[in-house]
């Protein structure tokens, strides 16, 4: 039991470390530049969609350039007070996970780093940390939308089934009516046959009496 708990604890530490913002040199458009990154336990497409949605909520103009999501000439108080060019890159990694990179430039490829720009760098890391819940929120909303769609479709299918059942019940009622009518007709026809046979027997008896 202790071994299992130890493994679970170690695994939780690895997950928390994997989802802690980091800083390193990373491939930018035409050179390696200082970047902030975070590994997310989400698919790259969802991370990218959640990121764009969040940036638009922040009032930033989002565009793209050579595979990067960009916010050029941005005045983003959340990160800093100066005008900045911000580049994001989402990279797929094993296990359906992703790495989100963030490059922040004050212009002319002057990319910030923690030593020279501690405040802006700290704010950038905070934003990346926020993307953990932001992406989870995005995926949960996707799941909710999908489930609502499934419920709507299932309700439509149920309505169709109920409608078909009513039609079948009406058909059964009509068949039962026809069965009752057929049964009555059979009885009437049987009585008619019995009457005719009685008449036949009487005539035959009268004929036999003449001999």
C-alpha positions in Angstrom: 0.0 0.0 0.0 2.9 2.4 0.9 4.5 1.6 -2.5 1.3 2.5 -4.3 0.9 5.7 -2.4 4.5 6.6 -3.1 4.0 6.0 -6.8 0.8 8.0 -6.9 2.5 10.9 -5.0 5.5 10.8 -7.4 3.2 10.7 -10.4 1.3 13.7 -9.1 4.5 15.6 -8.7 5.5 14.8 -12.3 2.1 16.1 -13.5 2.4 19.3 -11.4 5.9 19.9 -12.7 4.8 19.2 -16.3 2.1 21.9 -15.8 4.5 24.5 -14.3 5.5 27.3 -16.7 9.1 27.1 -17.8 11.6 29.4 -19.6 14.1 28.4 -22.3 15.4 29.1 -25.7 12.9 27.8 -28.4 12.6 27.9 -32.2 11.0 31.2 -33.2 10.2 32.2 -36.9 13.8 32.6 -38.1 16.0 32.0 -35.0 16.0 30.7 -31.4 14.6 33.2 -28.9 13.8 33.2 -25.3 10.4 31.8 -24.6 8.0 30.7 -21.8 6.3 27.4 -22.1 3.9 25.0 -20.3 2.9 21.5 -21.0 -0.8 20.9 -21.0 -2.7 17.6 -20.8 -4.9 18.6 -23.7 -5.0 18.1 -27.5 -3.2 20.7 -29.5 -6.3 21.8 -31.4 -8.2 22.4 -28.2 -5.3 24.3 -26.7 -5.1 26.5 -29.8 -8.8 27.2 -29.9 -8.9 27.9 -26.1 -5.9 30.3 -26.5 -7.5 32.2 -29.4 -10.8 32.5 -27.4 -8.9 33.8 -24.3 -6.9 36.3 -26.3 -10.0 37.7 -28.0 -11.6 38.0 -24.5 -8.6 40.0 -23.5 -9.4 42.4 -26.3 -6.4 41.5 -28.4 -6.3 41.3 -32.2 -5.3 37.8 -33.1 -3.7 36.8 -36.4 -1.2 34.2 -37.6 2.3 34.2 -39.1 4.3 31.2 -40.3 2.5 28.8 -37.9 2.5 31.2 -35.0 -0.6 32.8 -33.3 0.3 36.5 -33.1 -0.8 39.6 -31.3 1.3 42.3 -32.9 1.5 45.8 -31.5 -0.4 44.7 -28.5 -1.0 46.9 -25.4 -1.8 44.2 -22.9 -1.8 45.4 -19.4 -1.9 41.9 -18.0 1.7 41.4 -19.3 3.2 44.8 -19.2 2.8 48.6 -19.9 4.7 48.8 -23.1 3.6 47.9 -26.7 4.6 44.3 -27.4 4.6 41.7 -30.2 3.5 38.4 -28.7 3.8 35.1 -30.5 2.3 31.7 -29.4 3.1 28.3 -30.7 1.3 25.0 -29.9 3.2 21.8 -30.3 1.9 18.3 -30.1 3.7 15.9 -27.8 3.2 12.2 -26.8 0.1 11.0 -25.1 -2.3 13.5 -26.6 -0.6 16.3 -24.7 0.7 19.7 -25.9 3.3 22.3 -25.2 2.3 26.0 -25.4 5.1 28.4 -26.2 4.9 32.2 -25.6 7.4 34.7 -27.0 7.1 38.3 -25.9 9.1 41.0 -27.8 9.3 44.7 -27.1 10.2 45.2 -30.8 13.1 44.6 -33.1 13.4 41.0 -31.8 14.0 42.3 -28.3 12.5 39.3 -26.5 12.0 39.5 -22.7 13.5 37.2 -20.2 13.3 36.8 -16.4 16.7 38.4 -15.7 16.1 41.6 -17.6 12.3 41.8 -17.4 11.2 40.0 -14.2 7.7 41.6 -14.0 6.7 40.9 -17.6 8.2 37.5 -17.5 6.3 36.6 -14.3 3.1 37.9 -15.8 3.7 35.8 -19.0 4.2 32.7 -16.9 1.0 33.5 -14.9 -0.9 33.7 -18.2 0.4 30.3 -19.3 -0.5 28.8 -15.9 -4.0 30.3 -16.4 -4.3 28.3 -19.7 -4.5 25.1 -17.7 -8.0 25.9 -16.4 -8.8 27.9 -19.6 -8.2 24.8 -21.8 -10.1 22.6 -19.3 -13.0 25.1 -19.4 -13.0 25.1 -23.2 -13.0 21.3 -23.4 -15.8 21.1 -20.8 -17.9 23.5 -22.8 -17.2 21.4 -25.9 -18.4 18.3 -24.0 -21.5 20.2 -22.7 -22.4 21.4 -26.2 -21.9 17.8 -27.5 -24.0 16.3 -24.8 -26.8 18.9 -25.3 -26.7 18.0 -29.0 -26.9 14.3 -28.2 -29.8 14.9 -25.8 -31.6 17.0 -28.4 -31.1 14.2 -31.0 -32.2 11.6 -28.5 -35.3 13.6 -27.7 -36.0 13.8 -31.4 -35.6 10.1 -31.8 -37.8 9.5 -28.8 -40.5 11.7 -30.3 -40.3 9.7 -33.5 -40.6 6.4 -31.6 -43.6 7.7 -29.6 -45.2 8.9 -32.9 -44.6 5.5 -34.5 -46.0 3.7 -31.5 -49.2 5.8 -31.7 -49.5 5.0 -35.4 -49.0 1.3 -34.6 -51.5 1.4 -31.8 -54.0 3.0 -34.2 -53.2 0.3 -36.7 -53.7 -2.4 -34.0 -57.1 -0.9 -33.0 -58.1 -0.9 -36.7 -56.9 -4.5 -37.1 -58.8 -5.5 -33.9 -61.9 -3.8 -35.3 -61.5 -5.7 -38.5 -60.9 -9.0 -36.6 -64.0 -8.4 -34.6 -65.9 -7.7 -37.8 -64.5 -10.7 -39.5 -65.4 -12.9 -36.5 -69.0 -11.6 -36.6 -69.2 -12.2 -40.3 -67.9 -15.8 -39.7 -70.6 -16.4 -37.1 -73.3 -14.9 -39.4 -72.0 -17.0 -42.3 -71.9 -20.2 -40.1 -75.6 -19.6 -39.1 -76.5 -19.0 -42.8 -74.8 -22.3 -43.7 -76.6 -24.1 -40.8 -80.0 -22.7 -42.0 -79.3 -23.7 -45.6 -78.3 -27.2 -44.4 -81.5 -27.4 -42.4 -83.5 -26.4 -45.4 -81.6 -28.9 -47.5 -82.3 -31.7 -45.0 -85.9 -30.8 -44.9 -86.2 -30.9 -48.6 -84.3 -34.2 -48.8 -86.7 -35.7 -46.2 -89.7 -34.6 -48.2 -88.1 -36.0 -51.3 -87.4 -39.3 -49.6 -91.0 -39.5 -48.3 -92.4 -39.5 -51.9 -90.8 -42.9 -52.7 
